[in-house]
Amino acid sequence: MNSEILGIIAMYGIVLLLAIPLGRYIGKIFNYENTWLDKVFNPLDRLFFKIGGINPDREMTWKQHLMALLVINLFWFLLSMFVLTNMEWLPLNPDKNPSMSGDLAFNTSVSFVTNTNLQHYSGETGLSYLGQLTLMLWQFISAGCGMAICAMVFNAMKERTATSLGNFYSYFVRSCTRILLPLSTIVAVILVVNGTPMTFEGKDSITTLEGKEQLVSRGPVAAFVAIKQLGTNGGGFYGPNSAHPMENPNYLTNMVETISLFIIPIAMVFAFGYLLKRRKLALTIYGVMTAGFLMLLMTSVTSEMRGNPLIDRMGIAQSMGSMEGKEVRFGAAASANWATYTTCTSNGSVNAMHDSFTPIGGMAALLGMMVNCFYGGVGVGFLNFYIFMILAVFISGLMVGRTPEFLGKKIEAKEMKIAMIIALLHPLLILAGTAIASHVYTGNPEEYASWLANPGYHGFSEMLYEFTSSSANNGSGFEGLGDNTPFWNIACGIVMLMARYLPIIGPVAIAGILAAKKYVPESSGTLKTDTATFGFMAFAVIFIVAALSFFPALTLGPIAEYFSLYK
Amino acid sequence: MKNQNTTLFQPDLVKQALKQSFVKLNPASLVKNPVMFTVEIGTVIMLCVCAWILAGETSQGSFAYNFTIFLILLFTLLFANFAEAIAEARGKAQADSLRKTREETPARKIEMLGEIFKDEVKVVPSSTLKKGDVFICEPGDIIPMDGEIIEGLATIDESAITGESAPVIREAGGDKSSVTGGTKVLSDYIKVRVSTEPGESFLDKMIALVEGASRQKTPNEIALTILLAGFTLVFIIVCTTLQPFAAYANVTITIASFISLFVCLIPTTIGGLLSAIGIAGMDRALRANVITKSGKAVETAGDIDVLLLDKTGTITIGNRKATQFWPAEGVTREEFVKASVLSSVADETPEGKSILELAGVINPDYNVKGATFIKFTAETRSSGIDYEGNRIRKGAYDAIKNIVEKAGNNFSKAITQKVEEISGNGGTPLVVSENEKVLGVIELQDIIKTGIAERFERLRKMGVKTVMVTGDNPLTAKFIAEKAGVDDFIAEAKPEDKMNYIKAEQQQGKLVAMMGDGTNDAPALAQADVGVAMNSGTQAAKEAGNMVDLDNDPTKLIEIVEIGKQLLMTRGTLTTFSIANDVAKYFAIIPALFIMAIPSLQGLNIMRLHSPESAILSAVIFNAIIIPFLIPLALKGVAYKPIGASALLRRNLFIYGLGGVIVPFIGIKLIDMLVSVFF
């Protein structure tokens, strides 16, 4: 078999092998079971709680959980706004990089707060090391918040009637110290060994083969890259992200980074199975996610490996597939592989330029973000899936002749209202955002010519991609878009904020309301959610809600581009 | 009355429904259904576009094409209205036929002076009777209003309501004191107090429910409406944002195309049939002769986890019957039968009568002189007869044993053994003694209804637990429970036991249904999630329950559960079908929208539809005619098969999900072949 294909199979295999024990471990962490790392972390956690004046044993309602999450986020958001707009004179700025403009700082802060990490700047020239460290802290906080709130939802799904659902701060600290920190350390060490810089010194200068002197940007890259991958953050240290040779030096680091951008989202599903003792249901969820993911992966990989028909017609051989915008050290398959992983998990880091992908490869990336729950971001991916499960349970519950119930709780009008609003939100933000942008552009194509590197269908895809990426809190870009303008900074900032918090509030509210309801034990007339049939139903609901509502938009973007290439 | 109007579309009802379809176009009434309301807005816009074209506008395509779209949308609305109207008409017709019998019958009202009855009877029309009025009925009278017998006893022919021709006995006091308007008194004389205000009888309430005046959406219907409104909103977003997208790609899309795309994508099929499904559910209950007080009760019935059933009449036929005479040693069978018959001559209980029946005696003629009958009392726990110095006693084992041993006689071991044997088989032994000597044992047995075990098996597969309630001792109860196949039983049940059992099950989150008739059932009926009162029961019981069974048939609960499940399933499957249709509709309309400006998109036209116009028309036509095609299914309901939830889901997903994807591809293609002749 083709070694490129073997490479991507190996990456998935390793992820799966590691995710199963990791899922158990995460389950234990959220279930407060003993682990062998307790000796190290118990004192550390106690220290944090003491400094923060937090009582980790105080049980919170779902509303208090949300409040705690929002307060943490607001506090750090204001702090990062301050750092980004004042970097120039603050310490740790050896390269004398300037402060950010207000709208760019807003976009950047929002983007890191929301786990999106859409970057309308280039790290090496746009940030000081203090700026980078602030953003790195955010990569921990936003990922930790996602995992903590997901732990609360797990807790709420237990077989009982309850209103107190654990302590948010405790879940949050445990996520950061016991899961993200150790994993990041391992990944960072591997990266450093393979040549990724880890220093606070300024630019290095080297003499090139031509005899010219060149300045090379460096900094605490390895630490930054590790958490960017693990926390489904995706914000790169350098502008080109993991396509940059110092962020991602070789095929081995590429494998490690690919694996780390995927491992926690999958492990969270297994953690769910462990925590609730519902292995079969966890497997069903994993099955649905994997089926969807594999479809996108295969579409993307085959399309990228087949190459570009226009180049074929010119009589040029493309034995390596479509290599435009890709790194030779990774190849077409591993790049398409990364693109699918990064868009399905709402990570958004890239090792190739998605703008240069074939139309179908680009569409697969778009679809991954439009669905946003084939694994999804850490914690929040599961929450997105939860919404679709509620919808699927409702329809299929009716189909077996019972008023719908999920894990022993009746689903009624209130839950349906919330679930529907959240399901609506994603298409609304993406389509409305793109519609406004298209309208503005069509109104005056000369004035806004700098927006689109490629007019026509591809230009449309670039705009669609930007909003999809913002709304999916993904952060990758079709970089043909000239996006550092007030319009894009502010529009995407608003979309990111709404798309981050509402899809957290919705499922948390549903889970909280359901948790307080009376528990109805299962009978033989109850719909079983841990079966392949239900899995199929859930997949169908996701396909119809998430994919079909984008069909007209995709037709005018990648599909039209595809048919004009192959006519 | 039963199973009348089995044809779905009776001509007179269709006529009535057709008229209603137009009346229901009124936006004020349509606004309750968000999906169809948006279709109506689309229809009005199309009408405006047609007018605009007539005024000289050229950018929107031909008048004929636009007008056709307008007509199809109008028909979509009319079809949906028709579905609701025909369901209403059928329900109303069924209720009307029940009501007709009781309209304007003359009533012999007893005039009152304050609280005191005057000895004066005045004949008034039944419609003037008020709650609390008292009337009398004599043989041949039609009872003018629902009421409660306060004096007397009568045989009544209830066939007008129940379809059962055997007359029933109703008497004052006790649990069988209720009479229903429209039924006929066959014998005797009764005095009845009116129990409902005019226009507020259960039937009146039911008619109001069906007619829509007081019809409220059930919680599940509300939740489903939210889901459908959500889908409608998604497609509003999809269609409105398409305009700037198209402008960017230099594609002009006509208003007709936008509206067609929108109407096709929103779930009009289920939206149009939703209320018809709900009404049809109540109507199906009515056809089973069950009056429901709300649509919610039917829906809840589908969710029932536990079913409380009285043993007598439900699981067993009526009362215990004598099945065997077992004479003691040294006593001939004749002697024993004679004694048994004599002891039962004056016994009015069903058990006593069954002894005569078993002995083959109709008019006992033993030439007994100077007989005194000894009545059953709670202390002696035996009854019997004294004649010519002989004392025959019949009663429970320990009571007779007591009598025999007190007199110093021996109680035969063989009889004790027989008694134990009968009890062990679920029977009830009655021991007979003459002059304090044991004569033998009469065996009484419960007769379990044929086919009841299969019905319980069916319920078990639905996930419903059945509980038998009986006054029997635990041993007998256990035997019958096992034989009939119920899951649990309450033995030696007192009224509060039922209540406690229901509460305990509800505490665990289960939904409980029960059937009852007596006043002391009323609290339990009210506590149960589905309480079905028998029509023959007391007013209190009927008020407490949320359904009334006109047939007084205790096995009716099983049918009610199935009706509830059918109702929910019909909603679920049609929703799935409706949404699955979108796949094909997308493939019909999306290429049609863009193909003129982007010819390479011909590749998306996988159905190879003739032209953009024909493609859009075919999709809209399919969308409209699928509604009348599915009306029969909406009215009859999707068949429920107790094959377990997962198998049921698989089956329905296959038929309505996969079917919903494939059918429109075929349908649209066929319609396109027809339409392509014109466009």
Interface residues (C-beta under 8 A of the other chain):
Chain A: L391 F394 I395 S396 G397 L398 M399 V400 G401 R402 T403 P404 G408 I411 E412 A413 E415 M416 K417 M420 I421 A423 L424 P427 L428 L431 A432 T434 A435 I436 S438 H439 Y441 T442 Y457 F460 K518 Y519 V520 P521 S523 S524 G525 T526 L527 K528 T531 T533 F534 F536 M537 A540 I544 V545 L548 S549 F551 P552 A553 T555 L556 I559 A560 F563 S564 Y566 K567
Chain B: P219 N220 I222 A223 L224 I226 L227 A229 G230 L233 V234 F235 I237 V238 T240 T241 L242 Q243 P244 F245 A246 A247 Y248 A249 V251 L261 E299 T300 G302 D303 D305 R460 K461 M462 G463 V464 K465 Q508 G509 K510 G564 K565 Q566 L568 M569 R571 G572 T573 T575 T576 I579 A580 D582 V583 Y586 I590 L593 F594 I598 S600 L601 Q602 G603 L604 Y640 G644 A645 S646 L648 L649 R650 N652 L653 Y656 G657
